[in-house]
């Protein structure tokens, strides 16, 4: 059985640059809200939306798993990230003509997102182009009522 719902997706991320394992400088805080769609087919649940910024359009898909989340971006940014507690993900992060090696190590995944919406909190360490960062992300999905 396939179910599709229109949803609001709120992403709240905080990224600290690290020097010798300690945060340095001001954290980068990013809060965005998007309208998109939640699709549930059998046991697979995903949320899709389009992000638009000065770099261009990016189609984003968040897939929800029992033990984690994946985030795929295609467009002005190209990346595939997997967040599963205790796991390391080696990938690349492409912006315009530049491509960087990226490693994420997920420390913690908490929360739940299902057809009724919900929230997941991620804590992870990432290395982009050799620069280490500490990151937190909160993904909140809220179904929209018909007629909004």
Secondary structure by P-SEA (a helix, b strand, c coil): cbbbbbbbbbbbbbbbbbcccccccbbbbbbbbbbbbbbbcccbbbbbbbbbccccbbbbbbbbcccbbbbbbcccccbbbbbcccbbbbbccccccbbbbbbbbbccccccccccccbbbbbbccccccbbbbbbbbbbbbbbcccc
